[in-house]
């Protein structure tokens, strides 16, 4: 006779074990009455513990799995996401956003397992990070030079 869909065959187990829904256990989960019972209550339901995983199905021979092919360890490329975020926030926004997008795409391709594309996006992100840093430093130097030329930092006012 197959078990019913409403798990009536298990209700007797819960009733006999002393479980009461919403009982006095912590968090109201009903787990404390079951602590220490082991597998004995399950024997009454027709469940028997297995000695070993090979005893799961009788009459079926164990199948030896073929050895896994050893693949050479591939170097996962760096994404440079932190560096691209830093140069975007601190140095030069327009090219920094491009670096962030390239870094993110490298991360996506790593997740998909396409390391060749990830490597190309990673290299492109690194190049754009360097370009962004150079442009940002030049802009800051030019800005400070212009302010000094205009006398913005002079004490004579």
C-alpha positions in Angstrom: 0.0 0.0 0.0 1.6 3.3 -1.0 1.9 6.0 1.6 -0.8 8.7 1.5 -0.1 12.2 0.3 -0.9 13.8 3.6 1.9 11.9 5.4 -0.6 10.1 7.8 1.9 7.3 8.2 4.3 9.7 9.8 1.7 11.3 12.1 1.7 8.2 14.4 5.5 8.5 14.7 5.2 12.1 15.9 2.4 11.3 18.3 4.3 8.4 19.8 7.6 10.3 20.1 6.0 13.0 22.3 6.2 15.7 19.7 3.6 18.4 20.1 3.5 21.2 17.5 4.2 24.4 19.2 5.6 22.6 22.3 8.0 23.9 24.8 11.2 23.6 22.8 13.3 26.5 21.8 12.0 28.5 18.9 8.9 26.4 18.7 10.5 24.0 16.2 9.6 20.8 17.9 13.1 19.3 17.8 13.8 18.7 21.4 11.6 15.7 21.9 13.4 14.0 19.1 16.9 14.4 20.4 18.5 11.2 21.4 15.9 8.9 19.7 18.3 7.6 17.1 16.8 5.4 14.4 14.5 3.3 16.7 11.3 5.2 16.0 12.0 4.8 12.2 12.1 1.0 12.5 8.4 1.0 13.3 7.8 2.8 10.0 9.6 0.2 7.9 12.9 2.1 7.7 16.0 0.1 8.4 19.5 1.8 8.8 22.0 0.8 6.1 25.4 -0.7 7.1 27.2 1.0 4.2 26.2 2.9 1.1 26.9 -0.2 -1.1 23.9 -1.9 0.6 21.5 0.6 -0.8 20.3 -1.6 -3.6 20.7 -5.3 -3.4 21.7 -7.2 -6.5 23.2 -4.2 -8.3 26.9 -4.5 -8.7 29.1 -1.7 -7.7 30.3 0.3 -10.7 33.8 1.6 -10.8 33.9 5.2 -12.0 36.5 6.0 -14.6 39.3 8.2 -13.3 38.8 11.9 -13.8 40.9 13.4 -16.6 43.6 15.5 -15.1 43.5 18.9 -16.6 46.4 21.3 -16.3 45.7 24.0 -13.7 44.6 27.1 -15.5 45.4 30.4 -14.1 42.3 32.4 -13.5 42.9 36.0 -14.6 42.5 38.9 -12.2 39.4 41.1 -12.7 41.0 44.4 -11.4 37.5 45.4 -10.2 38.7 47.1 -7.0 41.4 49.1 -8.9 38.9 50.2 -11.6 36.4 51.3 -8.9 39.2 53.3 -7.1 40.4 55.1 -10.2 36.8 55.8 -11.2 36.0 57.3 -7.8 39.2 59.1 -7.2 40.8 60.1 -10.5 38.8 60.3 -13.7 35.2 59.3 -14.0 34.7 58.9 -17.8 37.4 56.4 -18.5 37.0 54.9 -15.1 33.5 53.7 -15.9 34.9 51.9 -19.0 37.4 50.2 -16.7 34.6 49.1 -14.3 32.6 47.7 -17.2 35.6 45.7 -18.6 36.5 44.4 -15.1 32.9 43.3 -14.5 32.8 41.6 -17.9 36.0 39.7 -17.0 34.4 38.6 -13.8 31.3 37.4 -15.7 33.4 35.4 -18.2 35.3 33.8 -15.3 32.0 32.7 -13.8 31.0 31.2 -17.2 34.3 29.3 -17.4 35.6 31.1 -20.6 39.0 32.0 -19.3 40.3 33.2 -22.7 37.7 35.9 -23.0 38.1 36.7 -19.3 41.8 37.2 -19.9 41.3 39.6 -22.8 38.7 41.7 -20.8 41.1 41.6 -17.8 44.0 42.9 -19.9 41.8 45.6 -21.4 40.6 46.7 -18.0 44.2 46.9 -16.7 45.2 49.1 -19.7 42.2 51.4 -19.1 43.0 51.6 -15.4 46.5 52.8 -16.2 45.2 55.3 -18.8 42.6 56.5 -16.3 45.3 57.0 -13.6 47.5 58.9 -16.0 44.7 61.1 -17.2 43.5 61.7 -13.6 46.9 62.7 -12.3 47.4 65.0 -15.3 44.0 66.7 -14.7 44.8 67.2 -11.0 48.3 68.6 -11.8 46.8 70.9 -14.4 44.0 72.0 -12.1 46.5 72.8 -9.2 48.8 74.5 -11.7 46.0 76.7 -12.9 44.9 77.6 -9.4 48.5 78.5 -8.5 48.9 80.6 -11.6 45.7 82.5 -10.7 47.0 83.1 -7.2 44.3 81.1 -5.5 46.7 79.9 -2.8 48.5 83.3 -2.2 48.2 84.8 1.3 48.0 88.4 0.0 44.5 87.8 -1.3 
